[in-house]
């Protein structure tokens, strides 16, 4: 195959294309068969799509974070506004080497199994509250949407509860987080960027106050865990580092809502699936893995080749930008039999890559899995006959680049009397 043909195939991988967004599997199959590693002019990056190649790249040290920020630098007015907040520190996403090893070790310690287990009753309480709101909305309008009425607010509320944000402050923190997210979307006008920058600074000051409160009065939450995280090899986290990590973690935690929405879609597509997990809740973890494999919400991540890579018969030059396509790898026929089919008994479903792999895998994966499991358990208990509206055909959206989530899940159930 010529390099020109490979690049033409790479152009098919376009998350902004409505046809791709609706069903990317035909593109995945062509790339697996004809150009598993190819160059994408759209993203100016090398695209890796086959499972074995993705795993090979992620399990070693060949891939590194991209140096610097993508896109043009912010205007001087925006830079001046941001300088009123905490000095920028490395994040898990964009650090490498000793800095990353230290940061990862301390943040992983904070996300301890003990803290996550202790938080589960609170997550269940949030799910119950939202189920009550769902029932009330259904009684009033005769309809409900599991995406807007449950999945998104559940992800937002639970992560902020886990962090330790007071309930009365959560709406403001979510607004500031949303504003921060706009900083990464090209084409924003100056006033929008300034609004986002001022919101970031306000959010940082809030977190600094929260950190000071937890130093004086520790609680069972993530802020306290980050403040108290210790590793004899490293200096403890500084306040500015904790602030930036809280912003990063609460920002990406919204992905749990997209994941939950896609999992619910898969479980409700066929009534037998919902009946199976309701009858035997021990099937829920396997159902989550298989659902995330079939409808992977995070399409992939941007990296760079820290050294020359030889994958799929193609040489990726050292320093070249790379896109690691998690969703495509999850549909590789060489790894998963009939990858487009949901199989609750799939023996290797846990090998799916929806939450990444290797040193930069999702640090909050255990928390996200617990959140999704709890939401399913509560819905199964409260709405055992939950089903999608008749004639429903899912439509997908890309709320952020490299995200693919079902836009709506209109559902029906028989309300209980009382």
SULJOPE-V384863 format. One record per run of one state. SS is the DSSP state (~ for helix, > for strand, _ for the rest). FROM is the first residue (numbers start at 1). TO is the last residue. If there is no record, write none. Layout:
ss=<SS | SS>
from=<FROM | FROM>
to=<TO | TO>
//
This chain:
ss=<_ | ~ | _ | ~ | _ | ~ | _ | > | _ | > | _ | ~ | _ | > | _ | ~ | _ | ~ | _ | ~ | _ | > | ~ | _ | ~ | _ | ~ | _ | ~ | _ | ~ | _ | ~ | _ | ~ | _ | ~ | _ | > | _ | > | _ | > | _ | > | _ | > | _ | ~ | _ | ~ | _ | ~ | _ | ~ | _ | > | _ | > | _ | > | _ | > | _ | > | _>
from=<1 | 3 | 11 | 18 | 23 | 25 | 35 | 37 | 41 | 45 | 49 | 51 | 60 | 63 | 65 | 76 | 83 | 97 | 111 | 113 | 142 | 144 | 146 | 164 | 167 | 183 | 190 | 217 | 222 | 229 | 239 | 253 | 255 | 270 | 271 | 280 | 281 | 295 | 298 | 299 | 301 | 306 | 309 | 312 | 314 | 317 | 321 | 325 | 326 | 330 | 349 | 352 | 358 | 361 | 365 | 383 | 387 | 389 | 396 | 398 | 403 | 404 | 405 | 407 | 410 | 413>
to=<2 | 10 | 17 | 22 | 24 | 34 | 36 | 40 | 44 | 48 | 50 | 59 | 62 | 64 | 75 | 82 | 96 | 110 | 112 | 141 | 143 | 145 | 163 | 166 | 182 | 189 | 216 | 221 | 228 | 238 | 252 | 254 | 269 | 270 | 279 | 280 | 294 | 297 | 298 | 300 | 305 | 308 | 311 | 313 | 316 | 320 | 324 | 325 | 329 | 348 | 351 | 357 | 360 | 364 | 382 | 386 | 388 | 395 | 397 | 402 | 403 | 404 | 406 | 409 | 412 | 418>
//
